[in-house]
Amino acid sequence: MGVSSAAEKVASTRIGQVMAAVKARIAARSLTPGAKLPSVRAFARSQQVSVSTVVEAYERLAAEGVIRSRPGAGFFVSAPLAPLSLAEIGPRLDREIDPLWVSRQSLESGETIAKPGCGWLPPSWMPQAALAKALRAAARGPEAVLSDYGTPLGLAGLRQLLARRLADTGVTAAPNQIMLTESGTQAIDLVCRFLLEPGDTVLVDDPCYFNFIALLRAHRARIVGVPYTPEGPDIARFGEMLAEHRPRLYITNSALHNPTGATLSPVVAHRLLKLADAAGLTIVEDDIFADFEETPSPRLAAFDGLDRVIAIGSFSKTLSASVRCGFIAARPDWIEALADLKIATSFGGGRLSSELVLSLLTDGSYRKHVEALRVRLAAARERVGRQLEAAGLEPWITPKAGMFLWCRLPEGLDAAAIARTCLEDGVILAPGNAFSVSQTAGEYLRFNVAQSDDPRILPSLAAAMERAACQSSED
């Protein structure tokens, strides 16, 4: 091959790279139909190629009909939007450590699969008899319960009861400050629709609940992770990130943090709120694990008075994942706007689910169920923790309540590799980097103690760890 042909090949490769970069932005919707492309010179600088390379790439894209030129104005997107693929947004990940794939494995697997990596209780741990009784009562009730839309804010009786329950955690909220949703996830989605524009920065804990990451990607947010400690977010880094990134939102679990099981300390809570107030930051406090606690830990919404904190809750983890019922507690003016968004996106609420939840909360069955659940989870945390330590894993902390243990593998072992091996045995694990924006949790696994009694789990984990250790020593 001559010198000239080699140079032509390099130039052609660079042109292809520029074309691929433009197409990727269009597919990710950062460039939408009619949007103007960066100038030739600006794109050349960002891609570290020559101006002539970008000119040629733009011309070829125009020939393909992907973009079009307007003399004197520049180049504009003309191609229709590609179907949204959340798996293509953000860094490419192995399927086993992609947040959406972890969820799909757990949701799509049958009852024969062991799921210590999933985020919910087994069906046998739920109050099946009480739910069946409430369903029978609903079937005998007014016809509208089974067939009509709910009101925009949701069932008044349940909102009144939720206001009293929130007061038990120190959060003062009138019923008109509470709106029912079909889940905690829908609640966060509505808040994101209300407060975010594409490109806005959102702070999350690192690690954090992996669906926060997936949902924020769907909203085209820029996600920045704050290192998490056993007392809450690293306050020094939190302040630095506020100054550097000027985020719009911070989303967190302050009580029974997912995946670590940590609880926020009062000192960190006060410092965090002072920083948020100075920066004009809104905080979304996802409190779906509240009822796992016997003694409530500090709540940001309680210290703040629902001024710049939005509180979110749900009954999916403690009552039923099928009975979809969550809520948002916020300033009254924000609730009004959120109710409009709820109508626009789902029209009605889950009226039947709300009636079922209200029935179980008022007849005493939910209270008895949760009290027994706390005892059962405490025993499971102690038992599973011992087993994992015996297998060579190190718990990050000893949680006060809840279902999760965040454990570190022996040095040099990769959680994603362990998870891939265990998946072959029908055991679904949750590798640490699925929860980490910075991808710095590769040595961690999250275990659901309520789902960890299957006899296949520990042998599969031990074999996978041994295999990984042998491969590491050979390398």
N, C-alpha and C positions, 0 to 999 in steps of 0.2 A: 504494500500500500504506500503510495507517494505521500509527501508532506502535505500537498494541497488537499488530497482526499481525506487525510486524517483530520485536518483542520475543519473541513466541511462536515465531517461526522460529529465532531465536538460541538460545532455551531448548531447543527441540527438537533443534537441532544438537549442543548440549552434552550432552544426554541420550544422543544417539546415540554420541557420542564415548566417554562413560563405558561404555556397553554394549559398544562395540567393544573397549575396553581390557580389560574382564572376559573377553570371549570369547577375546581373544588370549592371555591368561594361561592360560586353560583349554586352548587348542590347544597352547600351548608346554609344558603340563604343570607349570607353576609353581603352578597350582591344580588339584588332582586331585579325583575324585569323593569327596564327603564332607568336603572341606576347607572350613574356615570362611573367608568373605570378610572383608576388612578392615572395621572398623566404618564406619558412614556418615560420621562426622566425620573419621576418619583418611583414608578414600579421597577425601573432598572436599578435604582439604588436599593430598594427593599429586597430585590431578588439577587443583588450582586452580580448583575450581568450588564452587557453593553446596551446602549440605547438602541442600536441597530437590531439586536436580538429581540427586544421587546416590540419594536416596530414590525418585524417580520412575524412574530407570534400573534400580534393583534390583527395583522392582515390575514393570516391563515384562519384565525377564529372568525373573522368577518366573512371569509369565503365559505366557512362551514355554516354560517347563519347564527352562530352563538352570540356574536356581538354585531353592532353596526356602527358605521362612522357617520358623524355629522360634521361636515366641513366647517372648520373654525371653532367647533365646540368640543370635539374629542370623540371618544368611543363610549358606547352605551350598551347595556345588556339587552338582547332581544330574545334570548331563548326562554321558553317557559320553565317554571320551577320544576326541578326534579323532585320525585317523592321524598318526603322527609325520612331520613334514616338516622335515628339517634345514635346507632352504633358507629356512624361515620363522623360524629361530632366529637372533637377533642382528640386526645392521643389514641393511637391504635393499641388495643389491649388484647391479650390472650382471652379467648372466649370464657375461660374459667374465672377470670378476674374482672371481667366486665360487669358493672353493676346490674345491667338489665339481664345478662345471661345468668348470673347467680339467682336472680329472682325467678326467671323462667324455669330453670332447672328444678327449683323447689316447687313451683306452682304446677308444673306439668308432670312431675313424677307421680307415680302411683303410691299406694300404701305400702308396697313392698320395699320401697327405697328408704334408707335411713337419712334423716335430714338434720343433723346437729348444727348445720350452718344456716338454717332458716330462722325467720324472725317472729314466729308465732307459736302458741301453745298447741299441743296435740288435741284433737277433738275430744278425747276421753277426759281431758282436764277441764272442759267447759261445762256449764250447767245445763245439760241437755234436757233434763226433765222440766226444769223451770221454764226453759224456752218453749218447750212443747205446750206446757200449760198456758203460757201467755199467748201463743198462737191460737189455741182453741178459744180463749176468751176474746181475742180480736175477731175471730170468725163469727162469733155470736154478737158482736157489737154493731154499731151503725154501719150501713153500707158504704159510706164515704171513706171509712178507714181502709177498706180493701180496694177502692176503685178511684178515689179522687186525688187531685194534686194537693200537696201541702201548701200552707201559707208561705210567703217569701222568707220570713224569719224562722219559721218552723213552729212546732207544737208549743203553745204558750205554757202549758203545765210543765213540760220538760225543761223549758228555758228558766222557769221560776225555780225549779229544783236544782238546776245546774248553778244558778246564782248562789244558792245556799251552799252547795258543795264547794264551789270556788272559794267561798268565804272561809271554809275550813283550812285552806292553804294560804290564807291571808290576802287573797285577791278579791277586791271589792268590784262587783259588776252587777248593774241592774239588769233585769231581763231584756230591756231594749238595747243592751250592749252585747247581747248574745245572739248569734245566728247559727242555726243548725245546718250541718252539711251532711253529705253522704259518707264522708270518711275524713280522717286527718289529712290524707293526701289531697282530696278535693279542697280542703280548707287552705292548704299551702298554695295550691294551684290558683285559687281565687285571689289570694293575697298577692301572688306574683303578677297576675293579670292586672291587678289594681295599682300596684306600686312600681312595677318595672317596665322599662323600655329595653328593646334589644341593645346589647352592648353595655348595659349597666353592670357595675361590679357588685358582687354579693360575697360577703365573708361567710365561711362555714368553718366548723372545727375540723382539725386534721389529726386523727381520723373523725369521720362523721357518718351518719346513716347514709348508706350508699344511694338511696332513692332521692335524697336531697340533690345529689350531683346530677343524676339522670333528669330530674324534673327541671333543674336550673338550666341544663343544656337545652332542653326543649323550649325554654323561654329565651334562649339566645343570650343568657347572662354570662358575664365574665366571672369565673369562680376563683376565689382566692382562699387558701386554707390557712387557718391560724393554729399553731401547735397547741395541742390540748394536754393539760396536766391533771393530776388527781384532784385538784381543787377547782378546775375550770380552765378556760382559755389562758394561755400565757399572756398576762396583762401587758408586759413590756412590748411584746411583739404585736399585740392587738393595737396598742397606741401607734406603733410605727406604721402598721398597715392602714390605719385610718388616715394618717397623714400622707402616705404614699399613694394609696389607691382611691381615696374618697368614695367608699362603698355606699350603696343605697340601702342595703339590708344586711343584717346578720341573722342567720338561722341556726338555732341550737336546741339541744335537749339539756336543760339545766338540771333536771331531776332524773336520775337513772339514765345517764348519757348512753346513747347507742353509738358505737359498739362497746365502750369501755366499762359501763356500769358505774362510772364515777358520779358524784353529786357536787354541785356548785357550793363553794364556801361563801359565807356572808361577806367576808372581806373582799373577795374577788368580785362578787355581785355588785357591791357598792362602787368599787373602782371602775368596773365595766360600764355601769350606768352613767357615771360622771363623764367618762370618755365619750360615750354615745351621745350624751346631751350636748357636749361641746362641739361634736362633729355633725350634729343633726342626723344621727343614724337611727333608723327604725329597726327594732329587734322582733323577730318572730320566735316565740318560745313554744316549741312543740312538746307538749306535756302528756303524751298519750300513755305513758307508763305510771301516771300519778297514783293510781289505785294499788300498785304493787308496794307502795311505801306505807308502813304503819305510822311512822312519825314523819310528817311532811318536811322535806328539806327546803332551803331557801328558794323562792321563786322571784325571778326578775319582775314579773308582772305585779307581784305584791309590793315590792319596793318602789316600783315606778307608778303604780296606780293606773295602769293602762293608758298612759300618756303617749309614750313612744314605743311601748311593748305591746305586741299582739299575742294573746294566749290562744293556743290551739289544743284541743283534746279529742279523744275518740274512745269508743268502747270495743274496737276491733280486737285488741290484745287481751282484754279481760273477760269479754262476754261472748262475742261471736264475730268471726271475720265475714260471715254471710249476712248478718244483720248490720248493714252499713249505716253507722250513725256517728257523726263527729260534730264539732262545733268550733266557732270562732268567737272570742271575746275581745272587744276593741272599743275605741272611742265611738260614741253614738253616730257622729257624722260619717265615720268610716264604715260602720255597719250598714248604713243606708246605701252607700255606694256599692258595697260588697253584695247587698241583696239584689241590686239591679244587675250586677254581673252574674249572680247565681241564676236569675231568671233568664238572662241572655244565653247562658251556656248550658243550663240543664232544666230550665223552666221551673219545675216543681222540686220539692224535696222528697226524701224517703219517708212518707207519712207512716206507712206500716211499721218501718223500723223504729221510728220515733215512739210510736205507741207501745211497741214491745219493750223498748228500753225503759220507758216511763213505768210500765207495769212491773218490771223486775226491780226497779229502784224503789218503788213504793211498797211492794209487798214483803220486803225484807229478804227475799231470796238472793238478791245480788250482794247484799252486805255479808250474808253467811258464806256465800261462795268465795268472795274475795278474802275473807278472814282465813278460810281453809286453804286458799291458794297461796297466801303468803307463807304459811307454815310449810306447805309442800315444797315451795320453791326454795325456802331456806335449807331444807334437808337436801334437796337436789344440788344446790350450789356447793354445800359442804362435801357431799359424796363425789360429785363429778370433779370438783376441784382437787380432791385427794387423788383420784384416778389419773387425772391429767398430769399432776406433779410427779406421780410415780412413773409415768410414761416419758418424763423428761421435759415437760413444758412448764413454763414459769408464768403464773398469773401476774398481770400488770398491777392489779390491786385486788383486795378482797371486797367486793361490792356489799353494801348494806342491805340491798334488796334487789328484786328483779330477776330476770332470766339469763342474763349474759355474763360470760367470762371471757375476757380479752387476754389471750395467752401468747407468750413468746416461745417460738421453737428454739431448740439448741442452735448455737452459733453456726452460721454457714448454711443452714437449711432454708429453702425457699418455699413459702407457703403455697404459691401457685403450683409449683411442681408437686407438692404433697397432695394438693386438692385434685390435680389431674389423675394422679395414681389412685387415690381413694375413689374417685368417680367410677373407675373401672370395676370396683367392688360393690357399686351401688350405694356409696356413702357420699353425700353432698356436704362439702365443707364451705366455709366462708373465708377466703384468704384476705389478709389485711389490706392489700393494695386496692381491693374493691371499695374500701372505705376512705382511701387516702388521695386527696387532690395532688399532693406532691409525690405520690408513689414512694413513700418512705416507710411503709409498714409491711414490707415484704417478708418479714420474719414472724408476723403475727397471724393468728387465727381467732375468729370469734366463735364461741360455742354457746349454743342454747341448751341450758342444763335440763330443760323440760323435754328436750328431744334427744337426749344423749344416753338413754338407757338401752338402746339396741345393742345386742351382744356383738354385732359385727364391727362396731365403730372402733373400739380400742385396738383389736388385732389388725384391722386395715390401716389405722394410723401408725401403729408401730412398724408394720411392714413397709409402709411408704417412707417413713423416716429412715429406716435402715437402708432402704434402696437409695434414697437421696444421699445419705452419708457416704455410702460406698462409691457412688458416682462422683461425689465431691473429692474424695480421697484419690480416686483414679485421675481426676483432672489435675 
